Amino acid sequence: MSEQKKERENIIIKRTFDGVEYDVPFIKGNPGKTREEMDAMRAAGIPTGMGFSYCGKLNPRTYEAGPGVKCMQDQSIYMRDGTRIYADVYLPSDSTEKVPAILCWGPFGKRPAEGMDDWKLMGVPPKTVSEMAKFEAADPGYWCRNGYAIVNADPPGIGNSEGNVNLWGTDDAKNGCDTVEWIAKQEWCNGKVTLFGNSGVCMSHWKIAAEQPPHLACIAAWEGIGDLYRESFFCGGVPNPDYEEGIINTCANKTYMENTIAMIHKYPLMNEYWEDKIVKWEKIRIPAYVTCGWVHHHLRGSVEGFRRIRSPKKWLRAHREFEWPDSYNPENLEDLKRFYDRYCKDINNGWEFTPKVRLQVMDAYDYDYTGYGYRRENEFPLKRTQYKKLYLDAETMGASYEPFEKEAEVTYDPKTETTEFKFKVPEETEITGFMKLHLNIECRGHDNMDLFPWVLKYGEDGEYVPIRCMGAEYRGAWGFARGSHRELDPKYSSDFQPVAAHRKNEPMEPGKVYPIDIEMYPHSRIWHKGEYIVIRLAGRFIKTEWFHDNNMNHQVDNGDGIHVIHTGGQYDSYLQIPVIPPKWKTSTYTYKG
């Protein structure tokens, strides 16, 4: 593969991305623990953490894995470059019919339950998912009994598989593509393969689908980032390496793993290396069932995937649940089974009657405006969206649909303070789609300012109204921005979705005011008459009881500066909101639809 240079538990591999060569560091991996080693650690009172670092001994065999399910363990699969990987293949044991296969590809290990005392997923009742399941992937205990094979594969470098670990780039996708084609040729397969997985597994699957393997019949994409630079490693241009560091340190890898953390520090701007980790959406043309959670950090990638893939057969289900309980909810599994049956078994089951878009519109706490169901739509963003601007006023810290003539400013210390603008809603207002925050900013005492905006809901009594998910409070819609990365990318940007280019760093001059457009993640929520839309600005990511906040350790660059927001007059700072009118109205009546 290329020239390598060893240096303290690191090697450098020369790799080419879009014609440009880069020295990519690969770090010596955590080889993983056997069950015996984990048991010994537990006996000594040493925490073992999650089961991703479990690595069972290589043991090719066929055995009865569960009622009606047999497993061909540690099957050898060869990649195009000769690298051998291992996969566990689960099949219906009571049938000789050829079946379609669901490939689950990702770096978290193919049998993590074996390394844990109690196999569980957050928000999922115990024993809902069998111990045969790969983390964030399809459960053989359900799918094999419904006429599908499950292939849990360890990509190169993971577990006992040969090679080095390439994280979420084209090399990883090509290996996944080779595995799809291997599966299709097996005597037990009907020639049709699909993909299922959420979060990190889905991230790999998006890339595999873009490689267009001939026997990939469809894809179910559950909560997957599609642009690692913008959505994870550099949110708004602000470095956020800790989340990825946890993955690198936890996954079982006996060889070397791509050191994306080192690349974050080495290349803080968008380049060919980071572009290789953006999904080529236009190349995905197979039927797709996409889900997105309004409270999930994978939200942007999921919505971008649905919008940008070129498949004429694509469906979106947008919900308020978190990824794991949504993935294994029996109603959702039955829904997904109809999709798979249609495109993997050619069963004419009426799947095409399924609405192209299904939305849960959130309200307060556990309550949704749409009740416990979904509202049917035809597209996203919705065609009937009416974009309105809420102009901000730093004098009153309020907002209005009409611009303010008088110039004003508000300051806050980004290290210790926040500031917020409040708008009292004059009538029931549904916000569904993309918000855009346009600010006029100045930093006094530094050449950059990092911004963390949130759009919150307060009640008529002035009390904060959260969203609740998995028993914890979630705030609302969010965004990120680095003042020195204010240039937009014309390839991706639109009036309702400004996308930062991140190709150059433009320090802010002292005393100068800069306009900046900030992309907010998609949202769907109702504000009732008299409630408040609150725009909160901070110079740091403020953590709450929401469990994912613990992993968001953004490395902010505010120095000793003071943030200044200018409004009014020539400074037209505003929040643009996507207001959704009722589908129908007769006389004084409106209908949710």
C-alpha positions in Angstrom: 0.0 0.0 0.0 2.6 2.5 0.4 5.7 3.6 2.1 5.6 3.2 5.9 7.7 4.9 8.6 7.5 3.6 12.1 7.8 6.1 14.9 6.8 5.3 18.5 3.8 3.1 18.1 2.8 5.1 15.0 3.3 4.5 11.3 2.9 6.9 8.4 1.1 5.6 5.3 1.1 7.7 2.2 -2.3 7.9 0.7 -3.8 9.8 -2.2 -7.1 11.6 -2.1 -8.4 13.2 -5.3 -4.9 13.3 -6.8 -3.2 14.8 -3.7 -0.9 12.7 -1.5 -1.0 12.9 2.3 1.0 11.4 5.0 -1.7 9.8 7.1 -0.6 8.6 10.7 -1.9 5.2 11.9 -1.7 4.5 15.6 -1.1 1.1 17.2 -4.4 -0.2 18.2 -5.9 -1.6 21.3 -5.7 -5.4 20.6 -8.9 -6.1 22.6 -9.5 -8.5 25.5 -10.7 -12.1 25.4 -13.6 -13.1 27.7 -11.1 -14.7 30.1 -9.1 -11.5 30.3 -12.2 -9.5 30.9 -13.4 -11.9 33.6 -10.0 -11.6 35.3 -10.3 -7.8 35.2 -13.7 -7.9 36.8 -12.5 -10.2 39.5 -9.8 -7.7 40.3 -12.3 -4.9 40.4 -11.0 -3.3 37.2 -13.7 -1.7 35.0 -14.0 -3.2 31.5 -16.1 -0.5 29.9 -18.2 -1.3 26.8 -17.8 -4.5 24.9 -16.3 -3.0 21.7 -12.8 -3.9 23.0 -13.8 -7.6 23.3 -12.0 -9.8 20.8 -12.8 -13.5 20.9 -10.4 -16.1 19.8 -10.6 -17.1 16.1 -12.8 -20.1 16.0 -14.4 -21.1 12.7 -17.4 -23.3 13.4 -21.1 -23.8 12.7 -23.4 -24.1 15.6 -27.0 -23.4 16.7 -26.9 -19.9 17.9 -30.5 -19.6 19.0 -34.0 -21.0 18.3 -34.3 -21.3 14.6 -30.9 -19.6 14.0 -27.6 -21.2 13.0 -24.3 -19.4 12.9 -21.3 -20.0 10.6 -18.7 -18.3 12.7 -15.5 -16.6 11.5 -16.1 -17.0 7.8 -13.1 -15.9 5.8 -13.7 -13.1 3.2 -11.0 -11.7 0.9 -10.9 -8.1 -0.1 -9.7 -7.0 -3.6 -6.2 -6.3 -2.2 -5.9 -9.8 -0.7 -6.7 -8.8 2.9 -8.7 -11.4 4.8 -11.5 -10.4 7.1 -13.8 -12.5 9.3 -17.6 -12.4 9.5 -20.3 -14.3 11.4 -23.1 -15.4 9.2 -26.5 -16.1 10.8 -29.0 -18.1 8.8 -32.5 -19.5 9.3 -31.8 -23.1 10.5 -35.2 -24.6 9.6 -35.1 -23.7 5.8 -33.1 -24.6 2.7 -34.5 -21.7 0.7 -32.1 -19.0 -0.6 -32.6 -15.8 1.4 -31.6 -12.2 1.1 -28.9 -10.9 3.5 -28.5 -7.9 5.7 -24.9 -6.8 6.0 -23.8 -5.0 9.2 -20.5 -3.3 8.7 -18.7 -1.1 11.3 -15.8 -0.9 13.7 -17.5 -2.0 16.9 -16.9 -5.7 16.8 -19.2 -8.5 15.6 -20.0 -10.1 18.9 -19.8 -7.4 21.6 -22.3 -9.2 23.9 -19.8 -11.9 24.6 -17.6 -9.4 26.3 -20.3 -7.9 28.5 -22.0 -9.2 31.7 -25.3 -7.7 30.6 -25.8 -7.0 26.9 -27.9 -3.8 26.8 -28.5 -0.7 24.7 -29.6 2.6 26.3 -33.3 3.1 26.2 -34.0 -0.5 25.1 -35.6 -2.9 27.7 -33.3 -5.8 28.7 -33.5 -8.9 26.6 -35.2 -7.0 23.7 -32.2 -7.6 21.5 -30.5 -11.0 21.4 -26.8 -11.6 22.2 -26.3 -12.4 18.5 -26.6 -8.7 17.5 -23.7 -6.6 16.5 -23.7 -3.2 18.3 -26.1 -0.7 16.5 -27.0 -3.3 13.9 -29.7 -5.9 12.9 -30.6 -8.6 15.4 -30.4 -12.2 14.0 -32.9 -13.2 16.6 -35.5 -11.3 14.8 -34.5 -11.3 11.1 -33.4 -14.9 10.7 -36.9 -16.0 11.9 -38.3 -13.7 9.2 -36.4 -15.2 6.3 -33.2 -13.2 6.2 -29.5 -13.9 6.8 -27.4 -11.5 8.9 -23.7 -11.0 8.1 -21.9 -9.4 11.0 -18.5 -8.4 9.5 -15.3 -7.1 11.1 -13.7 -4.7 8.6 -10.0 -4.9 8.1 -8.1 -4.4 11.3 -11.0 -4.9 13.6 -11.0 -8.0 15.9 -9.1 -10.8 14.1 -9.4 -9.3 10.6 -6.2 -8.6 8.8 -5.1 -5.2 7.7 -5.3 -1.7 9.2 -8.4 0.2 10.2 -9.5 2.9 7.8 -12.2 4.9 9.4 -15.3 6.0 7.3 -13.4 6.8 4.1 -13.4 5.4 0.6 -11.1 2.5 1.4 -13.4 1.3 4.1 -16.4 1.6 1.7 -14.6 -0.4 -1.0 -14.0 -3.2 1.5 -17.7 -3.1 2.4 -18.6 -3.2 -1.3 -16.4 -6.3 -1.7 -18.2 -8.0 1.2 -21.6 -7.2 -0.4 -20.5 -9.0 -3.6 -19.0 -12.0 -1.7 -22.4 -12.4 0.1 -24.4 -12.4 -3.1 -22.4 -15.3 -4.5 -22.9 -17.6 -1.5 -25.1 -20.7 -2.0 -27.5 -19.7 0.7 -28.1 -16.1 -0.7 -30.8 -15.2 -3.2 -28.4 -12.7 -4.7 -29.9 -9.6 -2.9 -28.1 -7.8 -0.1 -29.1 -4.8 1.9 -27.6 -2.8 4.8 -28.9 -1.9 8.2 -27.4 -0.1 11.1 -27.5 3.1 13.1 -25.0 5.7 14.1 -21.4 4.6 13.4 -22.6 1.5 11.4 -24.9 3.7 9.3 -22.0 6.0 8.6 -20.1 3.2 7.0 -23.2 2.0 5.1 -23.8 5.4 3.4 -20.3 5.2 2.0 -20.7 1.6 0.9 -23.9 2.4 -0.9 -22.2 5.3 -2.8 -19.7 2.7 -4.2 -22.8 1.1 -6.0 -22.1 -2.6 -5.4 -24.2 -4.4 -8.1 -26.0 -6.7 -5.7 -27.0 -4.0 -3.1 -30.8 -4.0 -3.5 -31.6 -1.2 -1.0 -30.5 0.5 2.2 -32.0 1.3 5.6 -30.1 4.2 7.0 -30.7 4.9 10.6 -29.1 8.1 12.0 -25.8 8.3 10.1 -23.4 11.3 9.8 -22.5 11.9 6.2 -19.8 14.7 6.5 -17.4 13.9 9.3 -15.7 17.3 9.2 -18.8 19.4 9.5 -20.9 17.1 11.7 -18.4 15.6 14.1 -14.7 16.5 13.9 -15.1 20.3 13.4 -18.6 21.3 14.3 -19.0 24.7 12.7 -15.2 24.7 12.3 -14.6 24.2 16.1 -12.4 21.1 16.7 -14.2 18.3 18.7 -11.7 15.4 18.8 -12.8 13.7 22.1 -15.7 11.8 20.6 -13.5 10.1 18.0 -10.8 9.5 20.5 -13.1 7.3 22.5 -13.7 5.2 19.4 -10.0 4.9 18.6 -9.2 3.8 22.2 -12.1 1.4 22.5 -12.3 -0.6 19.3 -10.4 -3.9 19.3 -7.6 -3.6 16.8 -4.4 -5.7 16.8 -2.7 -3.8 14.0 -2.9 -0.1 13.3 -5.9 2.3 13.1 -6.1 5.5 11.1 -5.3 8.3 13.6 -8.0 10.8 12.8 -7.3 12.7 16.0 -3.8 13.5 14.7 -5.3 14.6 11.4 -7.7 16.9 13.2 -4.7 18.7 14.7 -2.6 18.6 11.6 -5.3 19.7 9.1 -7.9 22.1 10.7 -9.2 23.2 7.3 -11.3 21.3 4.7 -9.1 19.5 2.2 -9.1 16.4 0.0 -8.5 14.1 3.0 -11.7 15.4 4.8 -13.7 15.4 1.5 -13.0 11.7 1.2 -15.1 11.3 4.4 -18.1 13.1 2.9 -20.7 10.7 1.3 -21.0 11.1 -2.5 -24.8 11.3 -2.1 -25.5 11.6 -5.9 -24.2 8.1 -6.4 -26.8 6.5 -4.2 -29.7 5.5 -6.4 -31.2 2.4 -4.8 -34.4 2.4 -2.7 -33.7 3.9 0.7 -35.5 4.0 4.1 -34.0 6.9 6.1 -34.7 7.9 9.7 -33.6 10.9 11.7 -34.1 11.8 15.3 -34.7 15.5 16.1 -32.5 15.3 19.2 -29.6 13.3 17.7 -26.2 14.6 16.7 -26.5 12.5 13.5 -29.6 14.5 12.5 -27.9 16.7 9.9 -26.3 13.8 8.0 -29.6 11.8 8.0 -31.5 14.7 6.5 -28.8 15.5 4.0 -28.8 11.9 3.0 -32.5 11.8 2.3 -32.4 15.1 0.4 -29.3 14.5 -1.7 -29.4 10.9 -2.8 -30.6 10.4 -6.3 -33.0 7.5 -5.7 -36.6 8.0 -6.9 -37.6 5.6 -4.2 -36.8 7.1 -0.9 -38.6 7.5 2.4 -37.9 9.6 5.5 -39.3 9.0 9.0 -38.4 11.9 11.3 -39.0 11.2 15.0 -38.3 12.4 18.6 -36.9 9.2 19.9 -33.2 8.3 20.3 -31.5 5.9 17.9 -31.4 2.6 19.9 -35.0 2.5 21.1 -36.1 3.6 17.7 -34.1 0.8 16.0 -35.5 -2.0 18.0 -39.1 -0.9 18.5 -41.3 -3.7 17.2 -43.5 -1.4 15.2 -40.5 0.0 13.4 -39.1 -3.4 12.8 -42.3 -4.5 11.2 -42.3 -1.3 9.1 -38.7 -2.0 8.0 -39.6 -5.6 7.2 -42.2 -4.5 4.7 -39.6 -2.3 3.0 -37.1 -5.2 2.9 -39.7 -7.7 1.7 -40.5 -5.4 -1.1 -37.0 -4.8 -2.4 -35.1 -7.9 -1.2 -37.9 -10.5 -1.8 -39.9 -8.9 -4.6 -43.1 -9.2 -2.5 -45.8 -6.8 -3.8 -47.0 -5.8 -0.4 -48.1 -2.2 -1.0 -45.0 -0.6 0.5 -45.3 2.2 -2.1 -48.4 3.4 -0.2 -46.0 4.5 2.6 -45.9 8.3 2.7 -42.6 9.7 1.4 -42.1 11.7 4.6 -43.5 11.0 8.1 -42.9 13.6 10.8 -43.4 13.8 14.5 -43.8 17.5 15.4 -42.6 17.9 19.0 -44.3 20.1 21.6 -43.2 19.8 25.2 -41.7 17.2 27.5 -42.8 13.8 26.1 -45.8 15.2 24.3 -45.9 15.7 20.5 -48.2 18.0 18.5 -48.8 15.0 16.3 -49.7 12.8 19.3 -48.0 9.4 19.2 -48.3 9.2 15.4 -46.8 10.8 12.3 -48.0 13.5 10.0 -47.8 12.5 6.3 -45.9 14.8 4.0 -44.5 14.5 0.4 -41.1 16.1 0.7 -38.5 17.7 3.1 -38.2 20.7 3.5 -42.0 21.1 3.0 -43.1 23.0 -0.1 -45.6 25.1 1.9 -42.9 26.5 4.2 -43.1 30.2 4.8 -39.7 31.6 5.8 -40.0 34.5 8.2 -37.3 36.6 9.9 -37.3 37.3 13.6 -35.2 40.5 13.9 -33.2 40.8 17.1 -33.0 43.9 19.3 -30.0 44.2 21.7 -31.7 47.1 23.5 -34.7 45.2 24.7 -33.3 41.7 24.1 -36.5 41.0 22.2 -37.3 40.2 18.6 -39.9 41.2 16.0 -41.1 40.3 12.5 -40.3 43.9 11.7 -36.7 45.3 11.5 -35.5 47.6 14.3 -34.3 51.1 13.2 -32.1 51.8 16.2 -28.7 50.3 16.4 -27.8 48.5 19.7 -25.3 46.0 21.0 -25.1 43.4 23.7 -21.8 41.9 25.1 -21.0 38.8 27.0 -18.0 37.0 28.3 -17.8 33.7 26.3 -16.0 31.9 29.1 -18.7 32.5 31.8 -21.8 34.1 30.3 -24.5 33.7 27.7 -27.0 36.0 26.2 -30.5 35.4 24.9 -33.2 37.1 22.8 -36.9 36.4 23.4 -39.8 36.5 21.0 -43.4 36.1 22.2 -45.4 34.1 19.7 -48.5 36.0 18.7 -50.3 32.9 17.3 -49.7 29.2 17.2 -46.6 28.7 15.1 -45.1 25.4 13.8 -41.4 25.5 13.0 -40.4 22.5 10.8 -37.3 22.5 8.6 -34.1 24.6 8.5 -33.5 27.7 10.6 -30.8 30.2 9.7 -29.2 32.6 12.2 -27.8 35.8 10.7 -25.7 37.8 13.1 -23.5 40.8 13.0 -20.6 39.9 15.3 -17.5 41.6 16.8 -14.9 40.3 19.2 -13.1 42.7 21.5 -9.8 41.5 22.6 -9.3 38.5 20.3 -9.3 37.6 16.6 -12.0 34.9 16.6 -15.2 34.0 18.3 -16.8 30.6 18.6 -20.6 30.6 18.7 -22.9 27.9 20.1 -26.5 29.0 19.4 -29.7 27.2 20.6 -33.3 27.9 19.9 -35.4 27.0 22.9 -39.0 27.1 24.0 -40.3 29.0 27.1 -43.8 29.0 28.4 -46.2 31.9 28.7 -45.1 32.1 32.3 -41.5 32.5 31.3 -40.5 29.1 32.5 -38.2 26.9 30.3 -40.0 24.1 28.5 -37.7 21.2 27.5 -38.1 18.2 25.3 -37.7 14.9 27.1 -36.1 11.9 25.5 -34.9 8.7 27.2 -35.7 10.3 30.5 -33.4 13.3 30.1 -34.0 16.9 29.1 -33.0 18.0 25.6 -32.9 21.7 24.7 -34.0 22.3 21.1 -32.4 23.2 17.8 -28.7 23.9 17.7 -25.9 25.1 15.5 -22.2 25.9 15.6 -20.0 28.6 14.1 -16.4 29.8 14.2 -16.1 33.5 13.3 -12.9 33.1 11.3 -14.7 30.4 9.2 -17.5 32.6 8.0 -17.0 32.0 4.3 -19.9 29.9 2.8 -19.6 27.0 0.4 -21.7 27.9 -2.8 -21.8 24.2 -3.7 -23.9 23.3 -0.7 -25.5 26.6 0.6 -29.0 27.8 0.0 -31.0 30.7 1.4 -32.4 28.5 4.2 -29.2 26.5 4.8 -25.9 28.3 4.9 -23.0 25.8 4.8 -19.6 27.0 5.8 -16.7 26.2 3.4 -14.0 25.8 6.1 -11.3 26.3 3.4 -9.6 29.3 4.9 -9.1 31.0 8.3 -9.9 34.7 8.2 -9.0 36.3 11.6 -11.3 39.0 12.8 -9.9 42.5 13.0 -10.3 44.4 16.3 -13.3 46.8 16.3 -14.7 45.4 13.0 -18.2 44.1 12.7 -18.7 41.0 10.5 -21.9 39.5 9.2 -22.1 35.7 9.6 -24.7 33.2 8.5 -25.0 30.2 10.8 -26.5 26.9 9.8 -28.9 25.5 12.4 -29.7 21.8 12.5 -33.2 20.8 11.2 -36.0 21.0 13.8 -39.7 20.4 14.2 -41.7 21.9 17.1 -44.8 23.8 17.8 -45.0 27.1 19.8 -48.4 27.9 21.1 -49.8 31.5 21.4 -48.1 33.4 24.2 -45.1 31.1 24.4 -41.6 32.3 23.7 -39.0 31.4 21.0 -35.7 32.0 22.8 -32.4 32.4 20.9 -29.5 31.7 23.3 -25.9 32.4 22.4 -22.9 31.1 24.1 -19.1 30.9 23.4 -18.8 27.3 24.6 -20.8 24.1 24.5 -22.8 24.2 27.8 -23.4 20.7 29.0 -26.7 19.5 30.6 -28.0 16.2 31.9 -28.4 14.9 28.3 -25.9 12.0 28.2 -24.4 12.8 24.8 -23.3 16.2 26.1 -20.5 14.4 27.9 -18.7 13.6 24.7 -18.9 17.1 23.2 -15.7 18.7 24.4 -15.2 21.4 21.7 -11.8 23.1 21.7 -13.0 26.7 21.6 -10.8 29.6 20.6 -12.1 32.8 22.3 -8.9 33.9 24.0 -9.6 36.8 26.4 -12.1 38.3 24.0 -15.6 39.7 24.7 -18.3 38.8 22.3 -20.5 41.6 20.9 -23.7 41.1 19.0 -24.9 44.1 16.9 -28.5 44.6 16.0 -30.8 47.2 14.4 -30.2 49.8 11.7 -27.5 48.6 9.3 -27.0 45.5 11.5 -29.9 43.3 10.5 -29.3 40.4 12.9 -32.1 37.8 12.7 -33.3 34.3 13.1 -35.0 33.0 9.9 -37.6 30.4 10.8 -39.5 27.9 8.6 -43.1 28.5 9.5 -45.5 25.7 8.4 -49.1 26.7 7.8 -51.8 24.1 8.3 -52.3 21.8 5.3 -56.0 22.9 5.1 -58.2 25.7 6.5 -61.9 26.2 6.2 -63.5 29.2 7.8 -62.0 29.5 11.3 -60.9 25.8 11.4 -57.4 24.5 10.7 -56.4 20.9 10.2 -53.1 19.5 11.3 -53.0 16.9 8.5 
